[in-house]
Every structure is written in C-alpha cells, then in structure tokens.
Amino acid sequence: MSANDLQQRLDEKIREVERLEVENERLRALLALSQGSKTTIAAAHAKPHPRSDGQSAPVDAGSLASEKVAMVSSLFRGRQDVYALRVGERSKR
C-alpha cells in the first residue's frame, strides 16, 4: 500500500470519527430531552386521581384493590361498554 492510499484511508476514518461525534451529540441531546419527558410524565402520574365521591386519593401499585377499582370507575363513570364481560355473560343481557 502506498503512502497516498494510507493517507486517504486515514482521512476517511477522521471524517467518519467527526461524523460519529456529531451524531453522538445529537443522540445525547435527544436522550436529555427524553429523560426530561420521563421526569415530567412521572410528576404527572404522581398527582392524586379523583375518586367517584369527589375526594382525592393517591392510587399506586401498593393501593388496595378497592381503591384501584374506585379510581378506574371514576374515570369511566357511566361507560359500561369499557368493561370486559365474562364468557356467557353477554347473552344474559
């Protein structure tokens, strides 16, 4: 391989490194935005959910099943079509 070929390959690799550095910066910026969004979403989920009785109660994975059902019921109040029916239950209606 001649010195000219080696220089061309070196120049190619230098350009590739520069391109990858630019891409890394772009990806770091996207990651920072994504992490900021996750923080915002987590904060939004930390707000208490309204209950059907009008009071506020935080509902999370550690809540009682009845609290979770009450929260879901308050969100879908009056919408019987959003609940799953057991097999055979549909024919009873």
BELJOFEN-V318651 format. One record per pair of residues at least 12 apart in sequence whose C-alpha atoms are under 7 Angstrom apart, sorted by the first residue. I is the first residue (numbers start at 0). GAP is how many residues later the second one is. D is the distance in Angstrom with one decimal. If there is no record, write none. Layout:
i	gap	d
I	GAP	D
I	GAP	D
This chain:
i	gap	d
48	22	6.6
49	21	6.8
50	19	6.3
50	20	5.4
50	23	5.5
51	18	6.7
51	22	4.6
